[in-house]
Amino acid sequence: MTVEAIRRVHQARPFEPFIIYVADGRELTIRHPENIALTPQGRTILIGLPDENFEIVDLLLVTGLRTLKETQASGG
């Protein structure tokens, strides 16, 4: 996954919630643009979780992403 792909969905207007798929099988849902931050180098992302904790994810471990709109349209 490229940092440009993450930035594209993160900065889309209007914003659409999306899911980040990680190599270990986790699915991290981003429901608001303020719930994700990219480091300046673009290698690491920080994801705010609903319980006010956060995940730090190496971009090399991101296997894909999909907007919730796409997920709902495909029946997933």
RORO-806241 format. One line per field, with one value per residue (C-alpha): chain; residue in three letters; y, x, z; residue number from 1. Coordinates in nm, 2 decimals, m for minus. Example, Ala and Ser with C-alpha at 12.3 -4.5 7.8 and 13.67 -1.06 7.14 Angstrom:
2
kette <- [A;A]
rest <- [ALA;SER]
Y <- [m0.45;m0.11]
X <- [1.23;1.37]
Z <- [0.78;0.71]
nr <- [1;2]
This chain:
76
kette <- [A;A;A;A;A;A;A;A;A;A;A;A;A;A;A;A;A;A;A;A;A;A;A;A;A;A;A;A;A;A;A;A;A;A;A;A;A;A;A;A;A;A;A;A;A;A;A;A;A;A;A;A;A;A;A;A;A;A;A;A;A;A;A;A;A;A;A;A;A;A;A;A;A;A;A;A]
rest <- [MET;THR;VAL;GLU;ALA;ILE;ARG;ARG;VAL;HIS;GLN;ALA;ARG;PRO;PHE;GLU;PRO;PHE;ILE;ILE;TYR;VAL;ALA;ASP;GLY;ARG;GLU;LEU;THR;ILE;ARG;HIS;PRO;GLU;ASN;ILE;ALA;LEU;THR;PRO;GLN;GLY;ARG;THR;ILE;LEU;ILE;GLY;LEU;PRO;ASP;GLU;ASN;PHE;GLU;ILE;VAL;ASP;LEU;LEU;LEU;VAL;THR;GLY;LEU;ARG;THR;LEU;LYS;GLU;THR;GLN;ALA;SER;GLY;GLY]
Y <- [0.00;0.35;0.65;0.83;0.58;0.64;1.02;1.00;0.84;1.04;1.37;1.29;1.55;1.47;1.23;0.86;0.63;0.35;0.03;m0.04;m0.41;m0.52;m0.82;m0.99;m1.00;m0.69;m0.45;m0.09;0.13;0.50;0.68;1.04;1.21;1.31;0.94;0.89;1.07;1.00;1.07;1.32;1.04;0.85;0.52;0.50;0.57;0.64;0.53;0.66;0.39;0.43;0.36;0.66;0.44;0.43;0.19;0.26;0.07;0.04;0.12;m0.18;m0.40;m0.25;m0.49;m0.29;m0.04;0.00;0.27;0.16;0.27;0.01;m0.26;m0.20;m0.20;m0.54;m0.69;m0.71]
X <- [0.00;0.13;0.10;m0.06;m0.35;m0.41;m0.39;m0.63;m0.91;m0.82;m0.84;m1.14;m1.42;m1.67;m1.50;m1.61;m1.54;m1.30;m1.14;m0.77;m0.68;m0.36;m0.14;m0.23;m0.60;m0.72;m0.96;m0.93;m1.23;m1.17;m1.50;m1.37;m1.07;m0.94;m0.91;m0.60;m0.26;0.03;0.39;0.57;0.78;0.47;0.58;0.37;0.00;m0.16;m0.52;m0.75;m0.97;m1.33;m1.20;m0.96;m0.65;m0.46;m0.29;0.04;0.07;0.37;0.24;0.43;0.18;m0.12;m0.26;m0.55;m0.83;m1.19;m1.45;m1.75;m1.96;m1.77;m1.81;m2.19;m2.23;m2.06;m2.27;m1.98]
Z <- [0.00;m0.08;0.14;m0.16;m0.16;0.21;0.17;m0.12;0.09;0.40;0.22;0.00;0.01;0.11;0.34;0.33;0.61;0.51;0.63;0.65;0.61;0.79;0.72;1.05;0.95;1.14;0.99;1.12;1.05;1.00;1.06;1.07;0.91;1.25;1.35;1.14;1.11;0.89;0.99;0.78;0.62;0.53;0.66;0.98;1.05;1.38;1.41;1.69;1.83;1.98;2.33;2.30;2.26;1.93;1.70;1.53;1.20;0.97;0.62;0.49;0.68;0.52;0.26;0.13;0.20;0.10;0.16;0.37;0.07;m0.15;0.13;0.15;m0.23;m0.25;0.03;0.28]
nr <- [1;2;3;4;5;6;7;8;9;10;11;12;13;14;15;16;17;18;19;20;21;22;23;24;25;26;27;28;29;30;31;32;33;34;35;36;37;38;39;40;41;42;43;44;45;46;47;48;49;50;51;52;53;54;55;56;57;58;59;60;61;62;63;64;65;66;67;68;69;70;71;72;73;74;75;76]
